[in-house]
C-alpha cells in the first residue's frame, strides 16, 4: 500500500487498518510541513478560480453552519474576506496529481473515492457538527484548523441517513486536535465532527486554512444486493407478475415467492454469485483511459528511435490472462486485446509499471523482427490506448 503508506507516514498502515479504520479517529502529525504540497497548493487553487468554469454546486460557500446563496465570481473574494468557507467538490477531476491519488487509492483499497477542497478564514466554523456516510482523510495543506470528533450515534450510516435528521451526541469530543501543514486526520464513517480555522488575521504570519478531504466510499452488503437486483432483471422468472392476491388470501403469491426464494438461494451458492460481483468491482470506478495525441492517431510514435519508451497508464490496473501458448489477453479499464505470437512472460514485461524501450524489448526477445512483429504490435497497442508513448503530453496521466 504505497500511497496509503505515504499519506499516513510515520504511522504504520497495518496499525491504522487494525486500530482505526472504521473504528476510531486518529490524528497523525506530519513529518514535514510541505508533506502534501506536491498534491495541491495555493497556486493551483488560484489557477482553478481564474481559469476553470466551476459552477454551483461544485463550487459553493458556507458560513456559520449554513450554505450561502449562489453568487457570481466577482463576489467570491468578498465572501472569503467576510469569513465564509470556500468548497470545491470533486477537485480531483481538475487536478492531475489528485486524479492520480484517487486512482491509486482505488487500486490499493478497492473502493472509490473523491477529493473536495476547503479554504477557510480564521475562527470561522464552516459546517455544523455532522457525520459523513464515507470514510474521511483530512490532508492539511496550509494554515491551521481545530477539529473536534465525537462518537457515532448510528452504526455505519448510508447516504440516505442524513446527519441533519439526527441528534448529535451530548458528550465531549473523544478527539480534539489542531491540524498544521502536513498533518492528517482520519474520521470514520458516522463519527460526528466539526472544525474551526485557527489563527489571528491581524497576525503578520497568519495564513488561512487550506485542506483537502479525501472521502473513501466503501462498498457494503447493500451494494451487493443492489447488484443482485440488476443481475436478476435478466431472468424472466423475476420479472413476472405475482399471482392475484385476493383480500386475506395469498396462497398462490406465497407459493410463487417461495419458489423465487429457493431459486435465489440455489444461485447464491454458485461461485458466480460472488465472483462475478467482485470482478465487476475490480473493473468499475476507474477513470477512462487517457488521450495521448497525436501518437494514438499513428503520428510521431517512434520519433526517439530505439530509445522510444512505452508505458501503460499508471491510473489503471492491468489484468493479464494466458489463454493458450503464446496467446495472452490484456484488460485495462474497458479496453481488451489479445496478443498472439509472443509469450505471456514477455507480455507481462511489456506492461510492467516502469515501462520499457525498444532496446529493452530487443534484449528480452532478440528473435522478434522489428519491422514485421515489434512495430505493428506497438502501433496497435498505442492506438488502442493500452500503451502510451513516453514522455506523454502534459494532459496525459
C-alpha positions in Angstrom: 0.0 0.0 0.0 2.5 2.6 -1.2 0.1 5.6 -1.5 -1.7 5.0 1.8 1.7 4.4 3.5 2.9 7.8 2.2 -0.2 9.6 3.3 -0.1 8.1 6.8 3.6 8.3 7.4 5.1 8.0 10.0 2.0 6.0 11.2 2.0 2.3 10.2 -0.7 1.4 7.6 -1.1 -2.0 9.3 -1.7 -0.4 12.7 -4.1 2.1 11.1 -6.2 -0.6 9.4 -6.3 -2.7 12.7 -6.7 0.1 15.3 -8.5 2.9 13.4 -10.1 2.0 10.1 -13.9 2.2 10.6 -13.4 2.3 14.4 -11.7 5.4 15.8 -10.4 8.8 14.6 -6.7 9.4 14.7 -4.5 12.5 14.4 -1.2 11.9 12.6 1.3 14.8 12.8 3.2 15.2 9.5 7.0 14.6 9.4 7.4 17.8 7.2 5.2 20.9 6.8 5.3 20.5 3.0 4.2 16.9 3.0 1.2 17.4 0.8 2.4 20.4 -1.2 3.1 18.1 -4.2 -0.6 17.3 -4.3 -2.0 20.8 -4.1 -1.1 24.4 -3.1 -2.3 28.0 -3.3 -1.1 28.4 -6.9 -3.2 25.5 -8.1 -6.2 26.9 -6.2 -5.7 30.3 -7.9 -5.5 28.5 -11.3 -8.8 26.8 -10.7 -10.5 30.0 -9.7 -9.0 32.0 -12.5 -9.2 29.7 -15.5 -11.8 26.9 -14.7 -15.5 27.5 -15.1 -16.6 25.8 -11.9 -20.3 26.2 -11.2 -22.6 25.7 -8.3 -22.9 23.2 -6.5 -19.4 22.1 -7.4 -18.2 25.4 -6.1 -20.0 26.9 -3.1 -19.6 28.8 0.1 -20.7 28.0 3.7 -20.6 30.1 6.9 -21.8 29.5 10.4 -23.1 26.1 9.5 -25.2 27.2 6.6 -24.7 27.1 2.8 -24.7 30.6 1.3 -26.8 31.6 -1.8 -25.3 31.2 -5.2 -23.2 34.3 -6.2 -21.2 35.5 -9.1 -17.3 35.1 -9.3 -17.0 38.8 -8.7 -18.3 38.3 -5.2 -16.1 35.3 -4.3 -13.3 37.3 -2.8 -15.7 39.3 -0.6 -17.2 36.2 0.8 -13.7 34.8 1.6 -12.8 38.1 3.3 -16.0 38.0 5.3 -15.1 34.6 6.8 -17.0 32.2 4.5 -15.6 28.8 3.7 -14.9 28.0 0.0 -15.7 24.4 -1.0 -14.8 22.9 -4.4 -16.3 19.4 -4.8 -14.6 16.7 -6.9 -11.4 18.8 -7.3 -9.6 15.6 -8.4 -11.4 15.9 -11.7 -9.5 19.1 -12.4 -6.0 18.4 -10.9 -3.9 15.5 -12.4 -2.0 14.9 -9.2 -5.2 14.4 -7.3 -6.7 12.3 -10.0 -3.7 10.0 -9.7 -4.1 9.9 -5.9 -7.7 8.9 -6.2 -6.9 6.2 -8.8 -4.1 4.8 -6.6 -6.3 4.7 -3.5 -8.9 2.9 -5.7 -6.3 0.2 -6.5 -5.0 -0.1 -3.0 -8.2 0.0 -1.0 -10.6 -1.5 -3.6 -13.1 1.3 -3.1 -13.9 4.5 -5.0 -13.0 7.9 -3.5 -13.2 11.6 -4.3 -11.4 14.7 -3.1 -13.1 18.0 -2.0 -11.2 21.3 -1.2 -11.9 23.6 1.7 -10.5 27.1 2.2 -11.4 28.8 5.5 -10.8 32.0 7.2 -9.8 32.3 10.9 -12.1 31.5 13.8 -15.0 30.5 11.5 -17.0 27.3 11.5 -18.0 26.4 8.0 -20.3 23.5 9.0 -22.4 22.4 11.9 -21.5 19.3 13.8 -22.3 16.4 11.4 -21.2 13.0 10.2 -20.3 11.6 6.8 -21.5 8.4 5.2 -18.0 7.6 4.0 -14.5 7.3 5.5 -12.7 10.6 5.6 -9.0 11.6 5.5 -8.2 15.3 6.1 -4.9 16.5 4.5 -3.9 19.9 5.8 -2.1 21.8 3.0 -1.6 25.2 4.7 -2.8 27.2 7.7 -4.3 25.6 10.8 -7.6 24.2 11.8 -9.0 22.9 15.1 -11.0 19.7 14.8 -13.5 18.1 17.3 -14.5 14.4 16.8 -17.4 12.7 18.7 -18.6 9.1 18.8 -21.1 7.7 16.4 -24.8 7.6 17.2 -25.8 5.4 14.2 -23.6 2.5 13.2 -22.3 2.6 9.6 -24.8 5.1 8.2 -25.5 5.2 4.5 -26.2 8.3 2.4 -29.9 8.2 3.0 -29.3 8.5 6.7 -28.6 12.2 6.8 -26.9 13.7 9.9 -29.2 16.7 9.6 -32.1 14.5 10.6 -30.3 13.1 13.7 -29.4 14.5 17.1 -25.7 14.9 17.8 -24.1 13.1 20.8 -24.3 15.1 24.0 -20.8 14.1 25.1 -17.4 15.8 25.0 -15.3 15.1 21.9 -13.1 12.0 22.2 -10.5 13.6 19.9 -9.6 17.3 19.7 -6.6 18.3 17.6 -5.1 21.2 15.7 -4.0 20.4 12.2 -1.0 22.2 10.8 0.6 21.9 7.4 1.5 18.3 6.6 -0.8 16.8 9.3 -3.5 14.2 8.6 -6.7 13.4 10.4 -8.8 10.3 9.8 -12.5 10.3 10.8 -14.5 7.1 10.4 -17.9 7.0 8.8 -20.6 8.1 11.1 -18.4 9.8 13.7 -19.7 13.3 14.4 -17.3 16.2 13.9 -16.8 19.9 13.1 -13.8 22.2 12.6 -12.8 25.8 13.2 -10.0 27.6 11.4 -7.3 28.8 13.8 -5.1 31.9 13.9 -5.5 35.7 14.1 -5.8 37.5 10.7 -4.2 40.5 12.4 -1.0 38.5 12.9 1.5 39.0 10.1 2.3 35.3 10.0 -1.4 34.3 9.7 -2.3 32.0 6.8 -5.9 30.9 6.0 -6.7 27.2 6.3 -6.4 25.2 3.1 -7.1 21.4 3.3 -8.2 18.5 1.1 -10.8 15.9 2.2 -10.3 12.5 0.7 -13.6 10.7 1.1 -13.5 6.9 0.5 -16.9 5.4 -0.2 -16.8 1.7 0.6 -19.0 -0.9 -0.9 -21.4 -2.6 1.5 -23.7 -5.6 1.6 -26.5 -3.3 0.4 -24.5 -2.6 -2.7 -24.1 -6.3 -3.4 -27.9 -6.7 -3.0 -28.4 -3.8 -5.5 -26.1 -5.5 -8.0 -28.0 -8.8 -7.5 -31.2 -7.0 -8.3 -29.7 -5.7 -11.6 -28.5 -9.2 -12.4 -31.9 -10.8 -11.7 -33.6 -8.4 -14.2 -32.2 -10.6 -17.0 -34.3 -13.6 -15.8 -37.9 -13.6 -16.9 -38.9 -15.5 -13.7 -38.1 -12.5 -11.6 -39.9 -10.1 -13.9 -43.2 -12.0 -13.9 -46.2 -10.6 -12.1 -47.0 -12.1 -8.7 -50.3 -14.0 -8.8 -53.5 -12.2 -8.0 -53.7 -11.6 -4.2 -57.4 -11.5 -3.1 -58.1 -10.0 0.3 -56.6 -12.1 3.1 -55.9 -15.0 0.7 -52.3 -15.0 -0.5 -51.7 -18.8 -1.0 -50.7 -18.6 -4.7 -48.5 -15.5 -4.1 -46.8 -17.2 -1.1 -46.0 -20.3 -3.2 -44.6 -18.1 -6.0 -42.4 -16.2 -3.7 -41.2 -19.4 -2.0 -40.1 -20.7 -5.4 -38.2 -17.5 -6.1 -36.6 -17.7 -2.7 -35.4 -21.2 -3.3 -34.2 -20.3 -6.8 -32.2 -17.3 -5.3 -30.7 -19.5 -2.5 -29.6 -22.0 -5.1 -28.0 -19.4 -7.2 -26.3 -17.7 -4.3 -24.5 -21.0 -3.6 -22.8 -20.9 -7.0 -19.4 -19.2 -7.4 -20.7 -16.7 -9.9 -22.9 -15.0 -7.2 -19.8 -13.6 -5.5 -17.0 -13.9 -8.1 -19.0 -12.0 -10.8 -19.7 -9.2 -8.4 -16.0 -9.0 -7.3 -15.0 -8.9 -10.9 -17.4 -6.1 -11.6 -16.0 -4.1 -8.7 -12.4 -4.6 -10.0 -13.4 -3.1 -13.3 -15.6 -0.2 -12.1 -14.9 3.3 -10.9 -11.6 3.8 -12.7 -11.0 6.9 -14.8 -11.2 6.4 -18.6 -8.1 5.7 -20.5 -6.2 8.9 -21.3 -6.0 10.6 -24.6 -2.4 10.9 -25.8 -2.5 12.6 -29.2 -1.0 12.6 -31.8 0.6 9.2 -31.1 -2.8 7.5 -30.8 -3.5 8.7 -34.3 -0.4 6.9 -35.6 1.9 10.0 -35.7 5.3 10.6 -34.0 5.1 7.2 -32.4 8.8 6.3 -32.8 10.4 9.8 -33.1 13.1 8.8 -30.5 14.1 5.7 -32.4 15.3 2.8 -30.4 15.2 4.9 -27.3 11.5 5.4 -27.6 9.9 4.4 -24.3 6.4 3.0 -23.8 4.4 2.9 -20.6 0.9 1.8 -19.5 -1.4 4.3 -17.8 -0.5 4.4 -14.1 -4.1 5.2 -13.2 -5.3 1.7 -14.3 -4.6 -1.8 -13.1 -3.8 -4.3 -15.9 -5.2 -7.9 -15.9 -3.1 -10.3 -17.9 -4.5 -13.8 -18.7 -2.7 -16.6 -20.6 -5.3 -18.1 -23.0 -3.0 -20.6 -24.8 0.7 -21.0 -25.5 1.8 -17.6 -27.0 -1.7 -16.2 -26.7 -2.4 -13.7 -24.0 -5.4 -11.5 -23.1 -4.9 -7.9 -21.8 -7.6 -6.0 -19.9 -7.2 -2.3 -18.9 -10.3 -0.4 -17.9 -12.9 -1.1 -20.6 -10.3 -2.0 -23.2 -9.3 -5.6 -24.1 -6.9 -7.0 -26.5 -5.5 -10.4 -27.4 -1.8 -10.7 -28.2 -0.6 -13.7 -30.2 2.8 -14.9 -31.2 4.7 -13.9 -28.0 4.9 -15.5 -24.6 2.8 -14.3 -21.6 6.1 -13.7 -19.8 7.1 -11.1 -22.4 3.6 -9.5 -22.4 4.0 -9.1 -18.6 7.3 -7.3 -19.1 5.7 -5.0 -21.8 3.0 -4.0 -19.3 5.2 -3.5 -16.3 4.6 -0.2 -14.4 8.1 1.3 -15.2 7.7 0.8 -18.9 10.2 -0.2 -21.5 12.2 0.9 -24.6 12.7 -0.7 -27.9 16.2 -1.6 -26.8 14.7 -3.4 -23.7 12.3 -5.3 -26.0 15.2 -6.3 -28.2 17.1 -7.6 -25.2 14.1 -9.5 -23.9 13.3 -11.2 -27.2 16.0 -10.8 -29.8 14.3 -13.2 -32.2 11.4 -10.8 -32.8 11.6 -9.0 -36.1 11.4 -5.2 -35.7 9.5 -4.3 -38.9 7.1 -7.2 -39.1 6.4 -8.0 -35.5 7.5 -5.3 -33.0 6.4 -2.1 -34.7 2.9 -3.5 -35.8 2.3 -4.7 -32.2 3.3 -1.5 -30.5 1.4 0.5 -33.1 -1.8 -1.4 -32.3 -1.4 -1.2 -28.5 -0.7 2.6 -28.6 -3.7 3.2 -30.9 -5.9 1.2 -28.6 -4.8 3.3 -25.7 -3.3 0.3 -23.8 0.2 1.7 -24.1 1.4 5.3 -24.0 4.5 6.8 -25.7 6.8 8.3 -23.0 7.2 11.1 -22.2 3.4 11.8 -22.5 1.9 15.2 -23.2 1.1 17.3 -20.1 -2.6 16.4 -20.3 -1.8 12.6 -20.1 -1.9 11.0 -16.6 
